[in-house]
Amino acid sequence: DQALVEFGLAMGPFAVSDLAGLEIGWATRKRQAATRPSEERYVAIADRICEREWYGRKTGQGFYVYPESGKPYANPEVDVIIQEERQKAGVTPREFSNDEIVARFTTAMISEALRVLEEGIALRPIDIDATFLFGYGFPRFRGGPMHYANTVGVPNLIQSIETWSIEDAHFWKVPDLLSQLNKDSADIASLN
């Protein structure tokens, strides 16, 4: 969360989940369980938080603890859950710099936005930027995720996705539209 707040978001994704209510995502994940692709890596951390009936702000704790007076703080019980889930999955923890956290978060967002364009759900990149700037609190000085993608560059986005796909080939796939832009030596703004 801290890395993304420093990037310019008003709140990080864990704080947003706590605000919205963790049970919302939990219900969705349970509904989708039967159709979840077997190759998709599933992380049960949020489910285990919900099993304790910790749904975020409304119950006083979730990813964070919300004391009646004072500032919220990271829930130490969640650290225990994370350690247990890591051990089950055989994951060796490592440090992530704030820059890498931001790069992975924004690249995932950009990839999904490009798929939204491919599917015709949005007409132009600028429509996605407007939605994120006015509806989701993307930092205005970054210009929206599609504008931000242009500052990163199409070749750099592809390189990052290909590098990370070694860890999780199901999640990290280069969107067809991004490959086409690279082939045409075009940027995302050219689609506006």
Buried (B, 14 or more C-beta within 10 A) or exposed (E): BEBBBEBBBEBBEBBBBBBBBBBEBBEEBEEEEEEEEEEEEEEBBBBBBBEEEBBBBBBBBBBBBBEEEEEBEEBEBBEEBBEEBBEEEEEEEEEEEEEEBBBBBBBBBBBEBBBBBBEEEBEBBBBBBBBBBEEEEBBEEBBBBBBBBBEBEBEEBBEBBEEBBEEEEEBBBBBEBBEEBBEEEEBBBEBE
